[in-house]
Amino acid sequence: MDLFDPSINATDDDYRILRNTPEHKPQREFVRDLWARYRPYADQNFVSEIAANFQARFWEMYLACALMDQGHQLDRSTYGPDICLTENNRRIWIEAVTSSAGTGPDCLTEPGSGPFFVPDDQIVFRYAESLDTKWKQYQERLCKGRVQPSEPYVIAVNDFKVPMQHLGGGLPRIVRAVLPVGRETEVVDQHTGRVLQRLPFRPCVRKKSGSPVSTFLFGNSEYDRISAVLYSAVTVWTPRPHRLDEDFLLIHNHGGRNCLPRGWIRHGVEYKMRGQRIEKETFPTAEA
């Protein structure tokens, strides 16, 4: 079936706009191109579900195509996480998730026209909550034998639906959602006058109720079966990228049991904790 067949019952606003608005034909054809490549690996409910939750299923499909572009080998799975790769005679599982604005007291909203405060911890909380949800699903699959303890497991987060996620600088929030560090602070060395960047220890963020939400995932033995977290802010509404993996960011779990090799995403930025330092490396490197 055509991904934008008029007979599909659509409840998602993004999907309806893409399907029904003539001026969005370029975006619609881009999605169709991705679908032509991803269709052999998609589950049987993909077409109906993308019409009900467009960004989540778009992100899954986009991610799979980007990984294929990098040379990774996809395999079809009908019982595990969203994407299965086969590398060196072992499976690598990737679970795609889209963070949202949330509901209830901790819900994020777009700012108004006047001055506003960017709720940094609340945005980090949106990522942490998404990661926790997928981690619980992974544990259930592990108990049922659908994934094996020795197989690498990656959670791929997209945050297009998180308000204000693009505001602010410094160490990316997704890195601070898995490592126990807070926002950078500037400290002046009294002897040299140099401005030094410090990353304070911060093992959790707090909900408005005061209850803690852990950001100490990597380096924590409780989460040592997460191999890495991959991040992107891609959406169908942004200009079509030159490469699908243009904004990819990968954080390695330095305490993971099933670690991925350096440069695994082949194109993008990787972060990894080494000792007390967070190292950043861009791929492909100059040496490549």
C-alpha positions as CSV (number, residue, x, y, z in Angstrom):
1,M,0.0,0.0,0.0
2,D,1.1,3.6,-0.7
3,L,2.2,5.2,2.5
4,F,-0.1,8.1,1.8
5,D,-3.1,6.2,0.4
6,P,-6.3,8.3,0.8
7,S,-8.2,5.4,2.3
8,I,-5.9,5.3,5.4
9,N,-7.6,6.5,8.5
10,A,-5.3,9.3,9.7
11,T,-5.3,10.8,13.2
12,D,-1.9,12.5,13.2
13,D,-1.8,16.1,12.1
14,D,1.7,15.9,10.5
15,Y,0.6,12.9,8.5
16,R,-2.6,14.6,7.3
17,I,-0.8,17.8,6.3
18,L,1.8,15.8,4.3
19,R,-0.8,13.7,2.6
20,N,-3.3,16.3,1.8
21,T,-1.4,19.6,1.1
22,P,-0.1,20.0,-2.4
23,E,2.7,22.4,-1.4
24,H,4.3,19.7,0.7
25,K,4.9,17.3,-2.2
26,P,8.7,17.5,-1.8
27,Q,8.5,16.3,1.8
28,R,5.9,13.6,0.8
29,E,8.1,12.3,-1.9
30,F,11.1,12.2,0.4
31,V,9.2,10.1,2.9
32,R,8.1,7.8,0.0
33,D,11.7,7.4,-1.0
34,L,12.6,6.3,2.5
35,W,9.7,3.9,2.6
36,A,10.8,2.2,-0.6
37,R,14.1,1.4,1.1
38,Y,12.7,0.5,4.5
39,R,9.6,-1.5,3.5
40,P,11.3,-4.9,3.5
41,Y,12.3,-4.4,7.1
42,A,9.1,-2.8,8.5
43,D,6.5,-4.6,10.6
44,Q,3.1,-5.2,9.2
45,N,1.5,-2.4,11.2
46,F,3.9,0.3,10.0
47,V,1.5,1.9,7.4
48,S,-1.4,2.3,9.8
49,E,0.8,3.4,12.7
50,I,2.6,6.1,10.8
51,A,-0.8,7.7,10.2
52,A,-1.5,7.7,13.9
53,N,2.0,8.7,15.2
54,F,4.0,10.1,12.3
55,Q,7.1,11.4,14.0
56,A,7.8,8.2,15.9
57,R,7.5,5.9,12.8
58,F,9.2,8.5,10.5
59,W,12.2,8.6,12.9
60,E,12.4,4.8,12.9
61,M,12.4,4.6,9.1
62,Y,14.8,7.6,8.7
63,L,17.2,6.0,11.2
64,A,17.2,2.7,9.4
65,C,17.9,4.3,6.1
66,A,20.7,6.4,7.6
67,L,22.4,3.3,9.0
68,M,22.1,1.5,5.7
69,D,23.8,4.6,4.1
70,Q,26.6,4.1,6.5
71,G,27.1,0.5,5.4
72,H,25.4,-1.3,8.2
73,Q,23.5,-4.4,7.3
74,L,19.8,-4.5,8.4
75,D,18.1,-7.7,9.2
76,R,14.3,-8.2,9.6
77,S,13.0,-8.9,13.1
78,T,9.4,-9.5,14.0
79,Y,9.8,-9.8,17.7
80,G,12.6,-7.6,19.0
81,P,13.3,-3.8,19.1
82,D,12.6,-1.7,16.0
83,I,15.8,-2.2,14.1
84,C,18.1,-5.2,13.9
85,L,21.6,-5.1,12.4
86,T,23.9,-8.0,11.7
87,E,27.6,-7.3,12.2
88,N,30.4,-9.8,12.7
89,N,28.0,-12.7,13.1
90,R,26.1,-11.0,15.9
91,R,22.9,-9.0,16.2
92,I,22.8,-5.3,17.3
93,W,19.4,-4.1,18.4
94,I,18.3,-0.5,18.1
95,E,15.2,0.9,19.7
96,A,13.9,4.2,18.3
97,V,12.0,6.5,20.6
98,T,10.7,10.1,20.3
99,S,10.7,12.2,23.4
100,S,7.6,14.4,23.9
101,A,6.5,17.4,25.8
102,G,5.0,15.2,28.5
103,T,1.8,15.6,30.5
104,G,0.9,16.7,33.9
105,P,2.9,19.1,36.2
106,D,6.2,18.4,34.3
107,C,4.7,19.1,30.9
108,L,6.7,21.5,28.7
109,T,5.1,24.2,26.6
110,E,6.3,26.4,23.9
111,P,7.3,29.9,25.2
112,G,5.2,33.0,24.6
113,S,6.2,36.2,22.9
114,G,7.9,37.8,26.0
115,P,11.0,36.9,28.0
116,F,11.2,33.3,29.1
117,F,13.4,30.8,31.0
118,V,14.6,27.7,29.3
119,P,13.9,24.8,31.7
120,D,17.1,22.9,31.2
121,D,16.5,20.2,33.8
122,Q,13.0,19.6,32.6
123,I,14.2,19.0,29.0
124,V,16.8,16.6,30.3
125,F,14.0,14.9,32.2
126,R,12.1,14.3,28.9
127,Y,15.1,12.4,27.6
128,A,15.6,10.5,30.8
129,E,12.0,9.4,30.9
130,S,12.1,8.2,27.2
131,L,15.3,6.2,28.0
132,D,13.8,4.6,31.1
133,T,10.7,3.5,29.1
134,K,12.7,1.8,26.5
135,W,15.0,0.2,29.1
136,K,12.1,-1.4,30.8
137,Q,10.8,-2.8,27.4
138,Y,14.3,-4.2,26.8
139,Q,14.3,-5.9,30.2
140,E,11.0,-7.6,29.3
141,R,12.3,-8.8,26.0
142,L,15.5,-10.1,27.7
143,C,13.4,-12.1,30.2
144,K,11.4,-13.6,27.3
145,G,14.5,-14.5,25.4
146,R,13.7,-12.3,22.4
147,V,17.1,-10.6,22.8
148,Q,20.3,-12.1,24.2
149,P,22.4,-10.6,27.0
150,S,25.5,-10.7,24.8
151,E,23.9,-8.6,22.0
152,P,24.6,-4.9,21.9
153,Y,21.5,-2.6,22.5
154,V,21.2,1.0,21.4
155,I,18.5,3.5,22.2
156,A,18.0,6.1,19.5
157,V,16.3,9.3,20.7
158,N,14.6,11.9,18.6
159,D,13.5,15.1,20.3
160,F,11.6,17.1,17.6
161,K,8.5,17.1,19.8
162,V,10.3,18.5,22.9
163,P,9.6,22.3,23.2
164,M,12.8,24.5,23.4
165,Q,15.1,21.5,22.8
166,H,17.1,23.6,20.3
167,L,17.8,26.4,22.7
168,G,21.0,26.7,24.7
169,G,24.6,25.6,24.2
170,G,27.4,23.7,25.8
171,L,27.4,20.0,26.4
172,P,24.4,18.5,24.7
173,R,21.5,17.7,27.0
174,I,21.2,14.1,25.7
175,V,24.8,13.6,27.0
176,R,23.8,15.0,30.4
177,A,20.8,12.7,30.4
178,V,23.0,9.6,30.7
179,L,26.1,10.9,32.4
180,P,26.0,12.4,36.0
181,V,27.1,15.9,35.1
182,G,25.2,19.2,35.1
183,R,25.5,22.4,33.0
184,E,29.0,23.8,32.6
185,T,30.0,26.6,35.0
186,E,32.8,29.1,34.5
187,V,35.5,29.4,37.1
188,V,38.2,32.0,37.0
189,D,41.7,30.8,38.1
190,Q,42.8,33.5,40.5
191,H,46.5,32.9,39.7
192,T,46.4,33.0,35.9
193,G,43.1,34.8,35.2
194,R,42.0,32.0,32.8
195,V,38.4,31.0,32.6
196,L,38.0,27.3,33.2
197,Q,34.9,25.2,32.3
198,R,33.7,22.9,35.1
199,L,31.1,20.1,34.9
200,P,29.5,19.7,38.3
201,F,28.5,16.2,39.5
202,R,24.7,15.8,39.1
203,P,23.4,12.2,39.3
204,C,19.7,13.2,38.9
205,V,17.2,15.9,37.9
206,R,14.1,16.5,39.9
207,K,10.4,16.6,38.9
208,K,8.3,19.5,40.2
209,S,7.1,17.1,42.9
210,G,10.7,16.9,44.1
211,S,11.1,13.2,43.2
212,P,14.5,12.4,41.6
213,V,15.0,11.1,38.0
214,S,18.4,9.4,37.5
215,T,20.8,10.8,34.9
216,F,23.5,8.3,36.1
217,L,22.9,5.6,33.5
218,F,26.3,5.2,31.9
219,G,29.0,3.9,34.3
220,N,26.2,2.5,36.5
221,S,26.0,-1.3,36.6
222,E,22.2,-1.3,36.6
223,Y,22.2,-0.1,33.0
224,D,25.3,-1.8,31.8
225,R,23.5,-3.7,29.0
226,I,22.8,-0.4,27.2
227,S,25.7,-0.1,24.7
228,A,25.0,3.5,23.6
229,V,22.5,6.2,23.0
230,L,22.1,7.7,19.6
231,Y,20.5,11.2,19.2
232,S,19.0,13.3,16.4
233,A,16.6,16.2,16.1
234,V,15.6,15.4,12.5
235,T,12.1,16.0,11.3
236,V,10.4,15.9,7.9
237,W,9.8,19.7,8.1
238,T,13.5,20.7,8.2
239,P,15.4,21.1,4.9
240,R,16.4,17.8,3.4
241,P,19.9,17.0,4.6
242,H,22.8,16.4,2.4
243,R,23.4,13.2,4.4
244,L,20.7,11.5,6.5
245,D,23.2,11.2,9.4
246,E,24.2,14.9,9.4
247,D,23.2,15.6,13.0
248,F,23.8,12.2,14.5
249,L,25.4,12.1,17.9
250,L,26.3,8.9,19.8
251,I,27.2,8.5,23.5
252,H,29.1,5.3,24.3
253,N,28.4,3.6,27.6
254,H,31.9,3.4,29.1
255,G,30.6,0.9,31.7
256,G,28.6,-1.2,29.2
257,R,29.0,-5.0,28.8
258,N,28.5,-5.0,25.0
259,C,30.4,-1.9,23.9
260,L,30.4,-0.7,20.3
261,P,33.7,0.2,18.6
262,R,35.0,3.7,18.2
263,G,33.5,5.3,15.1
264,W,30.6,2.9,15.0
265,I,28.2,5.5,13.5
266,R,30.9,6.2,10.8
267,H,29.6,9.7,10.3
268,G,28.7,12.0,13.2
269,V,29.9,12.9,16.7
270,E,30.7,10.5,19.4
271,Y,31.0,11.1,23.2
272,K,32.6,8.8,25.7
273,M,33.6,9.2,29.4
274,R,37.3,8.4,30.0
275,G,38.3,8.8,33.6
276,Q,37.0,12.2,34.7
277,R,36.9,13.6,31.2
278,I,34.2,13.5,28.5
279,E,35.8,13.0,25.2
280,K,34.3,14.2,21.9
281,E,35.3,12.9,18.5
282,T,33.9,13.7,15.0
283,F,33.7,11.0,12.3
284,P,35.0,10.5,9.8
285,T,38.3,11.7,11.3
286,A,41.1,13.4,9.4
287,E,43.1,10.2,9.7
288,A,40.4,8.4,7.8
